[in-house]
Amino acid sequence: MDNFEPIDELSLSNKRKEGHEDRSTDRHGDFSDNISASSSLHLVWYLIPILGFFPSLWTLYCRQGSREQLATSRLSITLAIFWLLGYLFLATGSANLDFMSMRLLILNTFLTSSYFLVSLWLIFLTIQGKSKRLPVFSRFAEEVIDKYLS
């Protein structure tokens, strides 16, 4: 008849003190925590600068994963493509233009540092469970990358 008693905070704390635990809530809580931790780990993996591009591309190519994983993959690919294009243009410009060489290399450094910092910020947002949207990049990822890769 223990299962039919009304549960309140006082009786629940008394049962835990006595060594009686409510196993059903513990099992379901652990299961949902494991699912969210696994999903969060995948999202963090996608957002790792440079390396996360490849699992993101594979996820979109196979069209597997949750809606959140696909959106994060699109954002990761968009950031990596923008960084790579900017890096290549600035490196090419600094190699060809003698009078602006140092300025373009400094801009290249700022671009690379910004890419890594934005990726780390998105990883922290993912760990905290918050939204991972960047105003221009998320919209571009949804419209363009989704059209060609998904």
MARBA-3410 file (N, C-alpha, C, O; in Angstrom, 1 decimal):
150
0.8,-1.2,0.0,0.0,0.0,0.0,0.9,1.3,0.0,0.3,2.4,0.0 ~ 2.2,1.1,0.0,3.1,2.3,0.0,2.9,3.1,-1.2,3.0,4.3,-1.2 ~ 2.6,2.4,-2.4,2.6,3.1,-3.6,1.4,4.0,-3.8,1.4,4.9,-4.6 ~ 0.3,3.8,-3.0,-0.9,4.6,-3.1,-1.0,5.8,-2.2,-2.0,6.5,-2.1 ~ 0.1,6.0,-1.4,0.1,7.2,-0.5,0.3,8.4,-1.3,1.1,8.4,-2.2
-0.3,9.6,-0.9,0.0,10.8,-1.6,1.4,11.2,-1.3,1.9,11.1,-0.2 ~ 2.1,11.7,-2.3,3.5,12.1,-2.1,3.6,13.6,-1.9,3.1,14.4,-2.7 ~ 4.2,14.0,-0.8,4.6,15.3,-0.6,6.0,15.4,-0.2,6.7,14.4,0.0 ~ 6.6,16.6,-0.1,8.0,16.8,0.1,8.4,16.2,1.4,9.5,15.6,1.5 ~ 7.6,16.3,2.5,8.0,15.9,3.8,8.1,14.3,3.8,9.1,13.8,4.3
7.1,13.7,3.2,7.1,12.2,3.3,8.2,11.7,2.4,8.8,10.6,2.6 ~ 8.5,12.4,1.3,9.6,11.9,0.4,10.9,12.1,1.0,11.8,11.2,0.9 ~ 11.1,13.2,1.8,12.4,13.3,2.5,12.6,12.3,3.6,13.7,11.9,3.9 ~ 11.4,12.0,4.3,11.5,11.0,5.3,11.8,9.6,4.8,12.6,8.9,5.4 ~ 11.3,9.3,3.6,11.6,8.0,3.0,13.1,7.9,2.6,13.7,6.8,2.8
13.6,9.0,2.1,15.0,9.0,1.7,15.9,8.8,2.9,17.0,8.2,2.9 ~ 15.5,9.5,4.0,16.3,9.4,5.3,16.3,7.9,5.8,17.3,7.4,6.3 ~ 15.2,7.3,5.7,15.0,5.9,6.1,15.7,4.9,5.2,15.8,3.7,5.5 ~ 16.1,5.3,4.0,16.7,4.4,3.1,15.7,3.9,2.0,16.1,3.2,1.1 ~ 14.5,4.4,2.0,13.5,4.0,0.9,13.6,5.1,-0.1,13.3,6.3,0.2
13.9,4.8,-1.3,14.0,5.8,-2.4,12.9,5.4,-3.4,12.6,4.3,-3.6 ~ 12.5,6.4,-4.1,11.5,6.2,-5.1,12.3,5.9,-6.4,12.7,6.8,-7.1 ~ 12.4,4.6,-6.7,13.2,4.2,-7.8,12.7,4.6,-9.2,13.5,4.9,-10.1 ~ 11.4,4.8,-9.3,10.8,5.1,-10.7,11.3,6.5,-11.1,11.6,6.7,-12.3 ~ 11.3,7.5,-10.2,11.7,8.8,-10.6,13.2,8.9,-10.8,13.7,9.6,-11.7
14.0,8.1,-10.0,15.4,8.1,-10.2,15.8,7.6,-11.6,16.7,8.1,-12.3 ~ 15.2,6.5,-11.9,15.5,5.8,-13.2,15.2,6.8,-14.4,16.0,6.9,-15.3 ~ 14.0,7.3,-14.4,13.6,8.2,-15.5,14.4,9.5,-15.5,14.8,10.0,-16.6 ~ 14.8,10.0,-14.3,15.6,11.2,-14.3,17.0,10.9,-14.9,17.5,11.7,-15.6 ~ 17.6,9.8,-14.5,18.9,9.4,-15.0,18.8,9.2,-16.5,19.7,9.6,-17.2
17.8,8.6,-17.0,17.6,8.3,-18.4,17.5,9.6,-19.2,18.2,9.7,-20.2 ~ 16.7,10.5,-18.8,16.6,11.8,-19.5,17.9,12.6,-19.4,18.2,13.3,-20.4 ~ 18.6,12.5,-18.3,19.9,13.2,-18.2,20.9,12.6,-19.1,21.7,13.4,-19.7 ~ 20.9,11.3,-19.3,21.8,10.7,-20.2,21.5,11.1,-21.6,22.4,11.3,-22.4 ~ 20.2,11.1,-22.0,19.9,11.5,-23.4,20.3,12.9,-23.6,20.9,13.2,-24.7
20.0,13.8,-22.7,20.4,15.2,-22.9,21.9,15.4,-22.9,22.4,16.3,-23.7 ~ 22.6,14.7,-22.1,24.1,14.7,-22.1,24.6,14.2,-23.4,25.6,14.8,-23.9 ~ 24.1,13.1,-23.9,24.5,12.6,-25.2,24.3,13.5,-26.3,25.1,13.8,-27.2 ~ 23.1,14.1,-26.4,22.7,15.1,-27.4,23.6,16.3,-27.3,24.1,16.9,-28.3 ~ 23.8,16.8,-26.1,24.7,18.0,-25.9,26.1,17.7,-26.3,26.8,18.6,-26.9
26.6,16.5,-26.1,27.9,16.1,-26.5,28.1,16.1,-28.0,29.1,16.5,-28.5 ~ 27.1,15.6,-28.7,27.1,15.7,-30.2,27.1,17.1,-30.7,27.8,17.5,-31.6 ~ 26.3,18.0,-30.0,26.3,19.4,-30.5,27.6,20.1,-30.2,28.1,20.9,-31.0 ~ 28.2,19.8,-29.1,29.5,20.3,-28.8,30.6,19.9,-29.8,31.4,20.6,-30.2 ~ 30.5,18.6,-30.2,31.4,18.0,-31.1,31.3,18.8,-32.5,32.3,19.0,-33.1
30.1,19.1,-32.9,29.9,19.8,-34.1,30.4,21.3,-34.1,30.9,21.8,-35.1 ~ 30.5,21.9,-32.9,30.9,23.3,-32.8,32.4,23.5,-32.6,32.8,24.6,-32.5 ~ 33.1,22.4,-32.5,34.6,22.5,-32.3,35.2,23.2,-33.5,34.9,22.7,-34.6 ~ 35.9,24.3,-33.4,36.5,25.0,-34.5,37.3,24.0,-35.5,38.1,23.2,-35.0 ~ 37.1,24.1,-36.7,37.8,23.4,-37.8,37.4,21.9,-37.8,36.9,21.4,-38.8
37.7,21.2,-36.7,37.4,19.8,-36.6,35.9,19.5,-36.7,35.5,18.4,-37.2 ~ 35.1,20.3,-36.1,33.6,20.1,-36.1,33.0,20.1,-37.5,31.8,19.7,-37.6 ~ 33.7,20.7,-38.4,33.2,20.8,-39.8,32.9,19.4,-40.4,31.8,19.3,-41.0 ~ 33.7,18.5,-40.1,33.6,17.2,-40.8,32.5,16.3,-40.2,31.7,15.8,-41.1 ~ 32.3,16.2,-38.9,31.1,15.5,-38.5,29.8,16.3,-38.8,28.7,15.6,-39.0
29.8,17.6,-38.9,28.7,18.4,-39.3,28.3,18.1,-40.7,27.1,17.9,-41.0 ~ 29.3,18.1,-41.5,29.0,17.8,-43.0,28.5,16.4,-43.1,27.6,16.2,-43.9 ~ 29.0,15.4,-42.4,28.5,14.0,-42.5,27.1,13.9,-42.0,26.3,13.2,-42.6 ~ 26.8,14.6,-40.9,25.4,14.6,-40.4,24.4,15.1,-41.4,23.3,14.6,-41.6 ~ 24.8,16.2,-42.1,23.9,16.8,-43.1,23.8,16.0,-44.4,22.8,15.8,-45.0
24.9,15.4,-44.7,25.0,14.5,-45.9,24.1,13.3,-45.7,23.4,12.9,-46.7 ~ 24.2,12.7,-44.6,23.4,11.5,-44.3,21.9,11.8,-43.9,21.1,10.9,-43.8 ~ 21.7,13.1,-43.6,20.3,13.5,-43.1,19.9,12.7,-41.9,18.7,12.4,-41.8 ~ 20.8,12.5,-41.0,20.5,11.8,-39.7,20.7,12.8,-38.6,21.5,13.7,-38.6 ~ 19.9,12.6,-37.6,20.0,13.5,-36.4,18.7,14.2,-36.1,17.8,14.3,-37.0
18.7,14.8,-34.9,17.5,15.6,-34.6,17.5,16.9,-35.3,18.5,17.3,-35.9 ~ 16.4,17.7,-35.1,16.3,19.0,-35.7,17.4,19.9,-35.2,18.0,20.7,-35.9 ~ 17.7,19.8,-33.9,18.7,20.6,-33.2,20.1,20.3,-33.7,20.9,21.2,-33.9 ~ 20.3,19.0,-33.9,21.6,18.6,-34.5,21.8,19.1,-35.9,22.9,19.5,-36.3 ~ 20.8,19.0,-36.7,20.9,19.5,-38.1,21.1,21.0,-38.1,21.9,21.5,-38.9
20.4,21.8,-37.3,20.6,23.2,-37.2,22.0,23.6,-36.8,22.6,24.5,-37.3 ~ 22.5,22.9,-35.8,23.8,23.1,-35.3,24.9,22.8,-36.3,25.9,23.5,-36.5 ~ 24.6,21.7,-37.1,25.6,21.3,-38.1,25.6,22.4,-39.2,26.7,22.7,-39.7 ~ 24.4,22.9,-39.6,24.4,23.9,-40.6,25.1,25.2,-40.2,25.8,25.8,-40.9 ~ 24.9,25.6,-38.9,25.6,26.7,-38.4,27.1,26.5,-38.3,27.9,27.4,-38.7
27.5,25.3,-37.9,29.0,25.0,-37.9,29.6,25.1,-39.3,30.7,25.6,-39.4 ~ 28.9,24.5,-40.2,29.5,24.6,-41.6,29.5,26.0,-42.1,30.5,26.4,-42.8 ~ 28.5,26.8,-41.9,28.5,28.2,-42.3,29.6,29.0,-41.7,30.3,29.7,-42.4 ~ 29.8,28.8,-40.4,30.9,29.5,-39.8,32.3,29.1,-40.4,33.1,29.9,-40.6 ~ 32.5,27.8,-40.6,33.7,27.3,-41.1,34.0,27.8,-42.5,35.1,28.1,-42.9
32.9,27.8,-43.3,33.1,28.3,-44.7,33.4,29.8,-44.8,34.3,30.2,-45.5 ~ 32.7,30.6,-44.0,33.0,32.0,-43.9,34.4,32.2,-43.4,35.1,33.1,-44.0 ~ 34.9,31.5,-42.4,36.2,31.7,-41.9,37.2,31.3,-43.0,38.2,32.0,-43.2 ~ 37.0,30.1,-43.6,38.0,29.7,-44.6,38.1,30.6,-45.8,39.2,30.9,-46.3 ~ 37.0,31.1,-46.3,37.0,32.1,-47.4,37.7,33.4,-47.0,38.5,33.9,-47.7
37.4,33.9,-45.8,38.0,35.1,-45.3,39.5,34.9,-45.1,40.3,35.8,-45.5 ~ 39.9,33.8,-44.6,41.3,33.4,-44.3,42.0,33.4,-45.7,43.1,33.9,-45.8 ~ 41.5,32.7,-46.7,42.1,32.6,-48.0,42.2,33.9,-48.7,43.3,34.2,-49.2 ~ 41.2,34.7,-48.6,41.2,36.0,-49.3,42.3,37.0,-48.6,43.0,37.6,-49.3 ~ 42.3,37.0,-47.3,43.2,37.8,-46.6,44.6,37.4,-46.8,45.6,38.2,-46.9
44.9,36.1,-46.8,46.2,35.5,-47.0,46.7,35.8,-48.4,47.9,36.2,-48.6 ~ 45.8,35.6,-49.3,46.2,35.9,-50.7,46.5,37.4,-50.9,47.5,37.8,-51.6 ~ 45.7,38.3,-50.3,45.9,39.7,-50.4,47.2,40.1,-49.8,47.9,41.0,-50.3 ~ 47.5,39.5,-48.6,48.7,39.9,-47.9,50.0,39.4,-48.7,51.0,40.1,-48.6 ~ 49.8,38.3,-49.4,51.0,37.8,-50.2,51.2,38.7,-51.5,52.3,38.8,-52.0
50.1,39.3,-52.0,50.2,40.0,-53.3,50.4,41.5,-53.1,50.9,42.2,-54.0 ~ 49.9,42.1,-52.0,50.0,43.5,-51.8,51.1,43.8,-50.8,50.9,43.6,-49.6 ~ 52.2,44.4,-51.3,53.3,44.7,-50.4,53.0,45.8,-49.4,53.4,45.7,-48.2 ~ 52.3,46.8,-49.8,52.0,48.0,-49.0,51.0,47.7,-47.9,50.9,48.4,-46.9 ~ 50.1,46.7,-48.1,49.1,46.4,-47.1,49.3,45.0,-46.4,48.4,44.5,-45.8
50.4,44.4,-46.6,50.7,43.1,-46.2,50.4,42.9,-44.7,49.7,42.0,-44.2 ~ 51.0,43.8,-43.9,50.9,43.6,-42.4,49.5,43.9,-42.0,49.0,43.2,-41.1 ~ 48.8,44.8,-42.5,47.4,45.1,-42.1,46.5,43.9,-42.4,45.7,43.6,-41.6 ~ 46.7,43.3,-43.6,45.9,42.1,-43.9,46.2,40.9,-43.1,45.3,40.1,-42.7 ~ 47.4,40.8,-42.7,47.8,39.7,-41.8,47.2,39.9,-40.4,46.8,38.9,-39.7
47.1,41.1,-39.9,46.5,41.4,-38.7,45.0,41.2,-38.7,44.4,40.6,-37.8 ~ 44.4,41.6,-39.8,43.0,41.3,-40.0,42.7,39.8,-40.1,41.7,39.3,-39.5 ~ 43.6,39.1,-40.7,43.5,37.6,-40.7,43.6,37.0,-39.3,42.8,36.1,-39.0 ~ 44.4,37.6,-38.5,44.5,37.1,-37.1,43.2,37.4,-36.3,42.8,36.5,-35.6 ~ 42.7,38.6,-36.5,41.4,38.9,-35.9,40.3,38.0,-36.4,39.4,37.6,-35.6
40.3,37.7,-37.6,39.2,36.8,-38.2,39.3,35.4,-37.6,38.3,34.9,-37.2 ~ 40.5,34.9,-37.5,40.7,33.5,-36.9,40.4,33.5,-35.5,39.7,32.6,-35.0 ~ 40.8,34.5,-34.7,40.5,34.6,-33.3,39.0,34.7,-33.1,38.5,34.1,-32.1 ~ 38.4,35.5,-33.9,36.9,35.7,-33.8,36.2,34.4,-34.0,35.2,34.1,-33.3 ~ 36.6,33.6,-35.0,36.0,32.3,-35.3,36.1,31.4,-34.1,35.1,30.7,-33.8
37.3,31.3,-33.5,37.5,30.5,-32.4,36.7,30.9,-31.2,36.1,30.1,-30.5 ~ 36.6,32.2,-30.9,35.9,32.7,-29.8,34.4,32.5,-30.0,33.7,32.2,-29.0 ~ 33.9,32.8,-31.2,32.5,32.5,-31.4,32.1,31.0,-31.2,31.1,30.7,-30.7 ~ 33.0,30.2,-31.7,32.8,28.7,-31.5,32.8,28.3,-30.1,31.9,27.6,-29.6 ~ 33.7,28.9,-29.3,33.7,28.6,-27.9,32.5,29.1,-27.2,31.9,28.5,-26.3
32.0,30.3,-27.5,30.8,30.9,-27.0,29.6,30.0,-27.3,28.8,29.8,-26.4 ~ 29.5,29.5,-28.5,28.4,28.6,-28.9,28.5,27.3,-28.1,27.5,26.7,-27.8 ~ 29.7,26.8,-27.9,29.9,25.6,-27.1,29.4,25.8,-25.6,28.7,25.0,-25.1 ~ 29.7,27.0,-25.0,29.2,27.3,-23.7,27.7,27.4,-23.7,27.0,27.0,-22.7 ~ 27.1,28.0,-24.7,25.7,28.1,-24.8,25.0,26.7,-24.9,24.0,26.5,-24.4
25.7,25.8,-25.7,25.2,24.5,-25.8,25.2,23.7,-24.5,24.2,23.0,-24.1 ~ 26.3,23.9,-23.8,26.4,23.2,-22.5,25.3,23.7,-21.5,24.8,22.9,-20.7 ~ 25.0,25.0,-21.6,24.0,25.6,-20.7,22.6,25.3,-21.2,21.6,25.5,-20.4 ~ 22.5,24.8,-22.4,21.1,24.5,-22.9,20.4,25.7,-23.5,19.2,25.6,-23.7 ~ 21.1,26.7,-23.8,20.5,27.9,-24.4,20.5,27.9,-25.9,21.1,27.0,-26.5
19.8,28.8,-26.5,19.6,28.9,-28.0,21.0,29.3,-28.6,21.7,30.1,-28.1 ~ 21.2,28.6,-29.7,22.5,28.9,-30.4,22.2,29.5,-31.8,22.3,28.9,-32.8 ~ 21.8,30.8,-31.8,21.5,31.5,-33.0,22.4,32.7,-33.1,22.6,33.5,-32.1 ~ 23.0,32.9,-34.3,23.7,34.1,-34.6,22.9,34.8,-35.7,22.5,34.2,-36.7 ~ 22.7,36.1,-35.5,21.7,36.8,-36.4,21.9,36.6,-37.9,21.0,36.2,-38.6
23.1,36.8,-38.5,23.3,36.7,-39.9,23.6,35.3,-40.3,23.0,34.8,-41.3 ~ 24.4,34.6,-39.5,24.9,33.3,-39.9,23.8,32.2,-39.8,23.7,31.3,-40.7 ~ 23.0,32.3,-38.8,21.9,31.3,-38.6,20.9,31.4,-39.8,20.4,30.4,-40.3 ~ 20.6,32.7,-40.2,19.6,32.8,-41.3,20.2,32.3,-42.6,19.5,31.7,-43.4 ~ 21.5,32.7,-42.8,22.2,32.2,-44.0,22.2,30.7,-44.0,22.0,30.0,-45.1
22.5,30.1,-42.9,22.6,28.6,-42.8,21.3,28.0,-43.1,21.2,26.9,-43.7 ~ 20.2,28.5,-42.6,18.9,28.0,-42.8,18.4,28.1,-44.3,17.8,27.2,-44.8 ~ 18.8,29.2,-44.9,18.3,29.4,-46.3,19.2,28.8,-47.3,18.7,28.1,-48.2 ~ 20.5,29.0,-47.2,21.4,28.5,-48.3,21.9,27.1,-48.0,21.8,26.2,-48.9 ~ 22.5,26.9,-46.9,23.1,25.6,-46.6,22.1,24.5,-46.5,22.3,23.4,-47.0
20.9,24.8,-45.9,19.9,23.9,-45.9,19.4,23.5,-47.3,19.0,22.3,-47.5 ~ 19.4,24.4,-48.2,18.9,24.2,-49.6,19.8,23.2,-50.3,19.3,22.4,-51.1 ~ 21.1,23.4,-50.1,22.1,22.6,-50.9,22.6,21.3,-50.2,23.0,20.4,-50.9 ~ 22.6,21.3,-48.9,23.1,20.1,-48.2,22.1,19.2,-47.6,22.3,18.0,-47.4 ~ 20.9,19.7,-47.3,19.9,18.8,-46.6,18.9,18.2,-47.5,18.0,17.5,-47.1
END
